[in-house]
Amino acid sequence: MSQGWIRTEGLTYAYTDDTTGEEQPALHCIDLNIEKGEYIAIIGHNGSGKSTLAKLLNLVLEPTGGAIYVDGKNVCAPDMTDEDVFALRQKVGMVFQNPDNQLVATIVEEDVAFGPENLGVPSQEIRRRVDEALAMVGMSEYARHEPHRLSGGQKQRVAIAGIIAMMPECMIFDESTAMLDPLGRQEVLDTMEMLHRDKNITIITITHHMDEAARADRIVVLDDGRILRDGTPEEIFSDPEPLLAAGLDVPQSASLIHRLRKRGLALEGQVGTPGACVDAICRMYEARHKSL
């Protein structure tokens, strides 16, 4: 296995119970490789450790065991200085579940400028980054608006623009669509895919929506703090039994294709999304028609 741009070796984390003082394991010896430019979904039931993993990769939490490498550097090494960690943290941005927790200014463009200002970016460059980031997420016309007057999806896009303006090489979305309505959720998903496709930004999305996970290039399944499965959406969803046993679901389209295959129908290709499901069924019928 190649050494990924982000890599964990034996990564372990345990919370300390505030009442008893005992350690509660959350992650157990996670070995994970993430290549630069990948689009990865991390899924798992509540308490599986997926948000803990996200915060460790973003350096919000420090592991209790193992190592995390970002761009070849061990961020857990004892000789790492605060400046080293700060520099590495700039490479990995994070968008949280509730956009209100990330919006700090009273005007949209000022909020987007907050991160670059803290990085000491020159004023002229900040102006350029703010304009470009807002344009990328389709929020330029709201630059002078008050964030609290925006919809949930618009707020989340502003939060994303704030991370983009800091120019990270990787963006982690921790349940970033969970609190949004269907329209807002679609807006954020479209933005994530645009960043991956057009800007080659590494995308790591933590989600409990299986249809969102199916849009990624690769899915990592966590179960009780351990990696249960790791593969393409086709590999993960073509065999739903391990997911169901872990308390997870599969996309309706993948479930339909799985049931049809069990009945002996020859369906090929990716099946995680409704469009892919339709394409697979159409190809099967076209092949049958040609053979008649």
Salt bridges, closest charged atoms under 4 A:
GLU9 OE2 - ARG7 NE 3.07
GLU38 OE1 - ARG218 NH1 2.95
ASP71 OD2 - LYS91 NZ 3.44
ASP100 OD1 - LYS155 NZ 3.08
GLU109 OE1 - ARG127 NH2 3.08
GLU109 OE2 - ARG144 NH1 2.58
GLU125 OE2 - ARG128 NH2 2.68
GLU125 OE2 - ARG129 NE 3.08
ASP131 OD1 - ARG127 NH2 2.66
GLU132 OE1 - ARG128 NH1 3.27
GLU146 OE1 - HIS148 NE2 3.53
GLU146 OE1 - ARG149 NE 2.59
GLU169 OE1 - LYS36 NZ 2.51
GLU169 OE2 - LYS91 NZ 3.28
GLU175 OE2 - LYS50 NZ 3.97
GLU175 OE1 - HIS208 ND1 2.89
GLU187 OE2 - ARG157 NH2 3.37
ASP190 OD1 - ARG215 NH2 3.72
GLU193 OE2 - ARG215 NE 2.56
ASP198 OD1 - ARG197 NE 3.09
ASP211 OD1 - ARG185 NH2 2.72
GLU212 OE2 - ARG185 NE 2.62
ASP217 OD2 - HIS196 NE2 3.46
ASP223 OD1 - HIS45 NE2 2.98
ASP224 OD1 - HIS45 NE2 3.28
ASP230 OD1 - ARG218 NE 2.84
GLU234 OE2 - ARG261 NH1 3.40
